[in-house]
Amino acid sequence: MRARGIGLPANFFSHYARQLGTLSGLLGMCVVLSVATPFFWTVSNLLNVAEQAVIIAVVAAGMTFVIITGGIDLSVGSVLAFAGVVMASVLQAGVPVPVALAVALGTGLGCGLLNGALITVGRLPPFIATLGMMSVARGAALMFTEGRPVSGFSGSFRSLATGEVLGVPVSVVIMVGVYVVAHVVLTRTKLGRYTYAIGGNEEAALLSGVNVRLYKAAVYGISGMLSGLAAVILTARLNSAQPIAGMMYELDAIAATVIGGTSLLGGEGTVVGTLIGALIMAVLRNGLNILGVPSFVQQVVIGSVIIAAVLIDMWLKRRAG
C-alpha cells in the first residue's frame, strides 16, 4: 500500500488501528468535557489529571509486560503497600533517601520474582500465585506496621511528589521516563522480543530455545519493581505510608492495560497504548468529579468502560483469527 509515494507495510493500519482508536477516544473525551465544563482545559486541571494518572500508569507499565506474556498480576496493589511501609520504616531509621528508594524497588522486585518462581518453578497458574501474593504482601504490610501508617519524612524525599522540573511535576517526569524505558525494552531488546514470543505461543518459544522460565520470572520482577516505584511516589505525595494503600490498584492497572489495547490472551500490546489507557481513566475520573457525578455512579461508568474495552478486544481477536 502506498500513500503519496511513501511505501507502507500491508498491515500498517491494522497494527496501529487499536492505538489510534484509543487515542481518538481520549481526545473525544477531552472535547466532550471541554464543552461540558470550562475548567477542564485549565493548566492546573491538566497537570492535576497527569498527576492523578501517575501511580496507576507506573503500575500498569509493569502489568503490560505480564499480560503480554499471557499472565496476570493481582498482587501489585499489595506489593505497593508492603514496599511503601518497608521504605518508610527505613527512612525513619535515618537511612539516606537513595538507599531507601533502592529498598523500595528491591522489595517490589523480590515480591515479583517470587511470583515468577511460583509460576515457573512451582507451576502455579498466574491467577493463583499472584492472588496468594496479594494476601501475603498485604498481611505482611499490616504486621510490619501493626496496622498503623508510617508518616513524617524529609523535604528531600517529599520533593519526589511536590517538586517540579520546568513547571512539570517530578512525578509526571518519572512516569514519562518509565514509559520511555519500557517502550525501548519491549521494542529494542531480547527481553521484549521474548515477552511477545512467550505470549504468542509459549510452546513454540520454548522449542525455539527461549529460556521461558527466566524471561517469565523477569517479567514478574519488572511488575513488582514498578509497584515499588509507585509506592515511592505515593508515599512522597501523602507524606505517609499506609499498610492499606493500593486497594483495587490491580484492577485499575489491568483496566488501563486492556483499554490501551493489550490483549488478555497475550502476545499483543504496547506501553504507549497503556499510557493512553491510564490517561483515559484519569480524564474520566477527573471529568466526572468536575461534573459532580456521585462516586458510586463513577464506579458504574468506569466498570462499563472496562467491559466495553474487553468486548472490543475479543471482537478484534475473533476478526483477526
N, C-alpha and C positions, 0 to 999 in steps of 0.2 A: 504493500500500500504506500502511496506517495502523497505528500501534501506540499505544494509549492516547490516541487523539485527536491524535497528532502525525503530520503527513504526512511520509512518507519516499519518496524517489525510487524508481522501479521497479527501478533497478539498484543500489540501496544495498548489498544483501547480496552480490551478485556482485562489486561493486567492491572491497569490503573483505574478502571471504572469504579470499583468499590471505594477507593480512596477519594476519588473526585466526587462521588456521590455523598460520602461522609462529609467532605469539606463543604459541599453545596448545602448540606443540611445545617451545618454550623453557621454558615453565612446567612442562610434563610432565617434561622432562629434569631440571629442578631438583628436582621432587618425588621422582623416582626416585633421584637422587644423595643427597638428604637422608635417604632411607631406607637407602641403601647405606653411607653414612658420616656420622657425627655432625659431622665437621669442615667439611662443605660450607657450612652456614649461618652459620659464624662471620664476624664483621665483617671480620676480617683477610683471610679467604679470599675474601669477596665483593669487597673492594677489590682484591685480587690479580687476580681474574677481570676486573674492569673495566680494570685497568692492562694486562693481557695483551691485551685486545681493542683497545686504543687505536691501535696502529700500523696494524694491518690495517683497522680501521674507518675511519681517516682516508684511507688509500689507496683503500679500497672506495667511499668517498663520491664521489671523482673518477671511479672506474670506473663508477659508476652512471650518471653523465651520458653517458659514452661508449657504454655498452651500450644505453641508451635510444635513442640515435641509430642503433642497428643496427651499431655498430662494436665494436672490441676494442682494448685497450691492453696489449700484452705487455711493455712497457718499464718499467713502474712500479718494479719492484724495482731495476733497474739505474740508473734515474734517481735513485732514493732514495740509492743508494750514491755516485753521482757528485756529487749536491748536497751530501751529507754531507761528503765529503772536501774539496770546494772551500770550504765554510763553515768546516771545521776548520782548514784552512790559513790562511784569513783571520783567524780568531780568534787563532791562534798568532802572527800578524804584528802583533798588538796593536790590531786594529780593534775599535771598540765593539760590544758584543753586538747592539744593534738593527740596526746596519749589516750584521753577519754574518748575522743572520736574514733580512734583505732579500736578501742574496746567495744564500742557500739557496733562498728562494722564487723568486727571479729565475732561478736556474739551472734549477730544475724547470720553471718557466713557459716558458723558452726551448726546452727539450727538447720540451715538449708542443706548443708552437706549430710547431716544426719537424716533428713528427709530423703535425700538422694540415695543414701546407703540402705535405708529401709525398703526403698522401691527397687533398687537394682540388685542388691545382695540378698535382702530379705524377701524379695519378690512380692511385696505387698502392692495392691493397687494404689495408685497415687491418691485417690479419694480417701482411702482408709488411713494410709500413712500420714498424710497431712492433716486429716481430721484428728488423729491421735495427737500429733504435734500441737495442733491448735489448743487442745485441752491441757497438755503438759506445759507448754510455754506460758499459758495464762495462769495456771496454778502456780508455776514457779515464780512468776512476777508477783503474785499475791503473797506467797510465802516469803519471798525475798524482802518485801516491804511491810509485811504483816498487814497488808490491805490499806496502807496509808500512802499518800502521794509524797514524793521527794521533791522539795522545791527550794528556790533561792540560789541563783547562780551568778557568776561574774558577768560584767558587762561585755567582756570579750567573747564569751560564749553566746550570750543573747544576741550579739550583733549578727549572728548567722541568720536570724529571723528579722531583726529590726534594722539592720544596716542596708545601705543602698550602693549600687555601682552605676554611676552616671544616671541617677534617678530611678534605676530599676532595682527592686528589692533583691537582696542577695539570694534569698530562697528561690526566686524565679531564675536567676543566673545559674544556680546549682542545677535546677531542673533541666534547663536547656543544655547544660554540659552533660548531664546524664544521658539525654536523648541523642546528642551528637555521638558520644562514645558508643552507646548501644547500637545506633544505626551503623556505625563503622564496623563494629564486631559482627553484626548479623550479615552485612553485605560484603565485607572485605577479608574475613578471617576464616580459618579452618573450622573454628568453633561454630560460626554462623552457618557455614555450608552443611556441617554435620547435624546442626539443630534442625534445619529444614529436612534433611535426608531422613533422620530418625522419625520425624512426624509424618513424612510422606509414606514411608514404608520401612518400618524398623527392621524387619527380617532381611530385606534387600540391603539395607545399610550394614547390617551385621555380616552378611555374606560378602560384602564388598571390602571387608577388612576394617570397618569403623569400630573403635572401642566404644560400643554403645553405653556400657556401664559408666565409663569415665565421663563421657560427654553429658549423659543424663544427670549424673551427680553434680557436674559443673553447673548445669543449668539451674538446678535447685539451689546450689550455693549462691549463684547470682541473685536469685529471687530473695533469698534470706538476707544477703548483704545489702540489697537495696531497701529492704524493710528496715534494716539497721540504720541506713542513711535517713530514711523517712522519720525514724524515731529521733534522730538528732535534730532535724528541722522542727518537728512538732514540739519537742521538749524546750527548745530555744524560744519558740513562739509563745508557749504557755508559761514559760519560766517554772515549769513543773513537769515531773514525770509521773504519770498516772498508771497504776497497775491495771486499770480498766480501759486504758486508751486503746484505740484501734478496733473497737467493736464494729462489726459489719464492714470493715475496710476490705476484707477479702471479696465480698460481693460487689462493692464499688469498683475494685480493681478488675475483677472479671468482666463487669459490665463495660468499663472503659475499653478494655481489650477487644471485646466482641463487637461493640459499637464501632470500633475503629477498623473492623474488617478481618480480624484474626479468627480463623475457623476453629471451633471447638473440636473438630475432627483431626486437627493437626496438619502440619505441612504447609501452612499458608498464613501469612500475616506480616505486618511491618510495625516498627515502633512509631513511624510517622503517623500511621493510622491510629495507633493507640493514643498518641498525644492529642490528636484531634478528638478522639472519643472522650478523653478526660476533660478537654475544654468544653465539649458539648454538655457533659454532666454539670460542670461548674457554671456554665452560662445558664443552663436550665434552672438550676437551684437559685442562682442569683436573680434571674428574671422573675421566678415565682415569688421569691422573698420581696422584691421591689413592688410587685403587684399585690402583695398582701394575701397570697394564697396560703391557707392553713397548712401546717406541716404534714398532717395526715393525708391531705389531698396531694401534696407533693410526692409522698411515697407512692401513691397510686399512679401518678403521672410518670415518675421515674421507672417504676416497675413495668408499666406499659411500654415505655421506650425500649427497655431491655428485651422484653418479649418480642417486640417488633424487629429488633436487630437480629435476634437469633432466628426468627422465622425467615427473614431476608437471607441470612447466611445459609440456611438449609436449602432454600429455594434456589439460590445461586449454585450451590453444590450439586443439586439434582440436575440443573440445566447443564452444568459442565460435565457431569458424569455420564 
